[in-house]
Amino acid sequence: MFSMDLLLGAVVLGVLLGCFYAAVSVGLSVSFGLLDVPHVAHPAFLVLASYGVYQLNDSYDLDPLLAGLAITPLLFLFGLLAYRVYYETFEKRGSDAGVRGIAFFFGIAFIIEVLIILQFGVDQRSVTANYIGKSWRFGEFRVPIRQLVAFAVALALTVVLAVYLSKTFMGRAIRAVAQDEEALRLMGANPVRIKQFAFGIATAVLGIAGALLIIVAPVEPTLDRAYIGRTFCVVVMAGLGSISGTLIAAIILGVAESIVLTMFGASWAPAISFAMLLGVLAVRPQGLLGR
């Protein structure tokens, strides 16, 4: 029988899960929400970062979070390169980057998936740390420490990125290029370099997000497919480019998934993100905090 204690436990775990979803979605909120880049390879980049964390943890016994920080500069450079190729292929030529851009990033995602399989195989991979496998008891509830670590780090990552975009000069430039690229060009700034830097930032944050992904659960090469719907649901529901909205939308999705998982079983939970995405597009296309 479904009780209030069970519902409360589902809500608590949903909030923890939602903050994790925010961490894996904030990069897409920048690349897709602010830069209007159809970055469907974002979850593949996320899984690639997780395997980078796994490699460092397995080879050097490095804590997953420190491993995520260690690969962040490499991911930033990877993001710079990926946007440059995208720009030279589509934006510079003035061609429509809609369907072609989606195909381009789907191709990158497929290549990443194949390379991961060739290097690591199809088996699941996990990391080791002192806080993995342990749990804390809060009254009647037992919460895995890995979930609490993911919650705290994800919340901090989202807040830091929001502050960076709103308070720093480069952050305001990124928002400006999203609002009026031509006006920024008339002021003497280079919109292409700003967008390339922003895409690098959006990719770099996946270092920490990828570490959280493999901390929460083992990863496999095709895991990116499970996060395409979730990440785009969060970004669209939040309002394109809204980092604070991303956190709110992610928590809503996390709580909804957790309640459905508790009440109806695991088979229904993955459908929640697509149902919520369709609902938001029908009722409020601009998102929760969109204009």
C-alpha positions in Angstrom: 0.0 0.0 0.0 1.3 3.5 -0.9 1.9 5.5 2.3 2.9 9.1 3.0 6.3 7.9 4.3 6.9 6.2 1.0 5.8 9.4 -0.9 8.1 11.6 1.3 11.0 9.3 0.6 10.3 9.4 -3.1 10.2 13.3 -3.0 13.5 13.4 -1.1 15.3 11.1 -3.5 13.7 13.0 -6.4 15.2 16.3 -5.2 18.6 14.6 -5.0 18.1 13.1 -8.4 16.9 16.5 -9.8 20.0 18.3 -8.8 22.1 15.7 -10.5 19.9 16.2 -13.7 20.7 19.9 -13.4 24.4 19.2 -13.4 24.2 17.1 -16.6 22.0 19.7 -18.3 23.6 23.1 -17.5 26.1 22.6 -20.3 23.2 22.1 -22.8 21.5 25.1 -21.4 24.4 27.1 -22.6 25.1 25.4 -26.0 21.5 24.9 -27.0 19.7 27.5 -24.9 22.0 30.5 -25.4 24.0 29.7 -28.5 21.2 28.0 -30.4 23.4 25.1 -31.4 21.5 21.8 -32.0 23.9 19.9 -29.7 22.3 16.5 -29.6 25.7 15.0 -28.9 25.8 16.6 -25.5 24.9 13.3 -23.7 27.6 11.5 -25.7 30.1 14.1 -24.5 28.9 13.4 -21.0 29.4 9.7 -21.3 32.9 10.3 -22.8 33.8 12.4 -19.8 32.6 9.6 -17.5 34.9 7.1 -19.2 37.8 9.6 -18.8 37.0 9.8 -15.1 36.9 6.0 -15.0 40.3 5.7 -16.7 42.0 8.0 -14.2 40.3 6.4 -11.3 41.3 2.9 -12.5 44.9 3.7 -13.5 45.9 6.1 -10.7 43.3 5.6 -8.0 42.3 9.2 -8.3 39.0 10.3 -6.6 36.3 10.6 -9.3 35.6 14.3 -8.5 39.3 15.1 -8.8 39.5 13.1 -12.0 36.6 15.2 -13.3 38.5 18.4 -12.6 41.6 17.0 -14.2 39.9 16.3 -17.5 38.0 19.6 -17.6 40.8 21.5 -19.5 40.8 18.8 -22.2 37.1 18.9 -22.5 37.3 22.7 -22.9 39.7 22.3 -25.8 37.5 19.6 -27.2 34.5 22.0 -27.1 36.5 24.7 -28.8 37.4 22.3 -31.6 33.9 20.9 -32.0 32.4 24.4 -32.3 35.0 25.5 -34.8 34.2 22.6 -37.0 30.5 23.3 -36.7 31.0 27.0 -37.4 33.2 26.4 -40.5 30.7 23.8 -41.8 27.5 25.6 -41.2 27.4 29.1 -39.7 30.2 30.6 -41.7 28.7 29.5 -45.0 25.3 30.9 -43.9 23.6 27.6 -44.5 20.6 26.4 -42.4 22.1 24.5 -39.4 18.8 23.0 -38.3 18.4 19.5 -39.6 22.0 19.5 -41.0 23.4 20.6 -37.6 21.4 17.8 -35.8 22.8 15.3 -38.3 26.3 16.6 -37.7 26.1 16.2 -33.9 24.4 12.8 -34.2 27.3 11.7 -36.3 29.7 12.9 -33.6 27.7 11.1 -31.0 27.8 7.9 -33.0 31.6 8.2 -33.5 32.1 8.7 -29.8 30.0 5.7 -28.9 31.9 3.5 -31.3 35.3 4.7 -30.1 34.3 4.0 -26.5 33.2 0.5 -27.4 36.5 -0.1 -29.2 38.5 1.1 -26.3 36.5 -0.2 -23.3 34.1 -2.8 -24.7 30.4 -2.9 -24.0 30.5 -3.9 -20.3 29.5 -1.4 -17.6 32.3 0.5 -15.9 32.3 2.0 -12.4 34.6 3.9 -10.1 35.8 3.4 -6.5 35.8 6.0 -3.7 35.4 6.0 0.1 31.8 7.4 -0.1 30.6 4.9 -2.7 28.7 1.9 -1.3 27.9 3.7 2.0 24.7 5.3 3.2 23.4 7.7 5.9 20.2 7.1 7.9 17.8 10.0 8.4 15.0 8.8 10.6 13.3 6.1 8.6 15.1 6.9 5.4 18.5 5.6 4.2 20.2 7.7 1.6 23.3 6.6 -0.3 26.2 8.9 0.3 27.0 8.9 -3.4 23.6 10.6 -3.9 24.4 13.2 -1.3 27.8 13.9 -2.9 26.2 14.2 -6.3 23.5 16.6 -4.9 26.0 18.9 -3.2 28.4 19.0 -6.1 25.7 19.4 -8.7 24.1 22.3 -6.8 27.4 24.0 -6.4 28.2 23.6 -10.1 24.9 25.0 -11.2 25.2 28.0 -8.9 28.8 28.7 -9.9 27.9 28.7 -13.6 24.8 30.9 -13.0 27.0 33.4 -11.2 29.7 33.3 -13.9 27.2 34.0 -16.6 25.5 36.9 -14.8 28.4 38.6 -12.9 31.5 38.3 -15.1 32.4 40.2 -18.2 32.7 37.2 -20.4 29.5 35.7 -18.9 27.6 38.9 -19.8 29.2 38.8 -23.3 27.9 35.3 -23.8 24.4 36.3 -22.9 24.7 39.4 -25.1 25.8 37.3 -28.2 22.7 35.2 -27.6 20.4 38.2 -27.5 21.8 40.4 -30.3 24.9 39.1 -32.2 25.0 42.0 -34.7 24.9 44.7 -32.0 27.8 43.0 -30.2 29.8 42.9 -33.5 29.1 46.7 -33.9 30.7 47.2 -30.5 33.9 45.7 -31.7 33.6 42.3 -30.2 34.0 39.0 -32.1 30.8 37.0 -31.7 32.4 33.9 -33.2 35.1 33.8 -30.5 32.6 34.4 -27.8 30.4 31.6 -28.9 33.4 29.3 -29.3 34.5 30.1 -25.8 30.9 29.6 -24.5 30.7 26.2 -26.2 34.1 25.3 -24.6 32.6 26.2 -21.2 29.5 24.2 -21.9 31.7 21.2 -22.7 34.1 21.7 -19.8 31.4 21.5 -17.1 30.8 18.0 -18.3 34.1 17.0 -16.6 32.3 17.3 -13.2 28.9 16.2 -14.6 30.6 13.1 -16.0 32.2 12.3 -12.7 28.8 12.6 -11.0 27.2 10.3 -13.6 29.7 7.5 -12.9 29.5 8.1 -9.2 25.8 7.7 -9.1 25.7 4.5 -11.2 27.9 2.5 -13.6 28.1 3.7 -17.2 28.1 1.9 -20.5 28.8 3.2 -24.1 25.1 3.6 -25.0 24.0 5.4 -21.8 23.9 8.7 -23.7 20.6 7.6 -25.3 18.9 7.5 -21.9 19.8 11.2 -21.3 18.9 12.8 -24.6 15.2 13.1 -23.6 16.0 14.1 -20.0 18.5 16.9 -20.8 16.5 18.5 -23.5 13.3 18.2 -21.4 15.1 20.1 -18.6 16.5 22.8 -20.8 13.2 23.4 -22.7 11.1 23.2 -19.5 13.4 25.7 -17.8 13.3 28.3 -20.6 16.2 28.4 -23.1 19.3 29.8 -21.5 17.9 30.0 -18.0 20.4 28.4 -15.6 18.3 29.0 -12.5 15.3 27.6 -14.4 17.4 24.6 -15.3 17.8 23.8 -11.6 14.1 24.2 -10.9 13.1 22.1 -14.0 15.6 19.4 -13.2 14.2 19.1 -9.6 10.6 18.9 -11.0 11.7 16.1 -13.4 13.6 14.3 -10.7 10.7 14.3 -8.3 8.2 13.3 -11.0 10.5 10.4 -12.0 11.0 9.3 -8.5 7.3 9.3 -7.6 6.4 7.4 -10.8 9.2 4.9 -10.1 7.9 4.3 -6.6 4.2 4.0 -7.6 4.3 2.3 -11.0 7.8 0.7 -11.4 11.0 1.4 -13.3 9.5 0.8 -16.8 7.4 4.0 -16.6 10.1 6.4 -15.3 12.0 7.0 -18.6 8.8 8.1 -20.3 8.2 10.9 -17.9 10.8 13.3 -19.5 9.2 13.0 -22.9 5.7 13.4 -21.5 6.8 16.5 -19.6 8.6 17.9 -22.7 5.5 17.5 -24.8 3.3 19.0 -22.1 5.6 22.1 -21.7 5.7 22.7 -25.5 2.0 22.5 -25.7 1.1 24.7 -22.7 4.1 27.0 -22.2 6.6 26.8 -25.1 8.9 29.5 -23.6 9.5 27.4 -20.5 9.1 28.1 -16.8 11.4 31.1 -16.6 11.5 31.9 -20.3 10.4 35.2 -21.7 
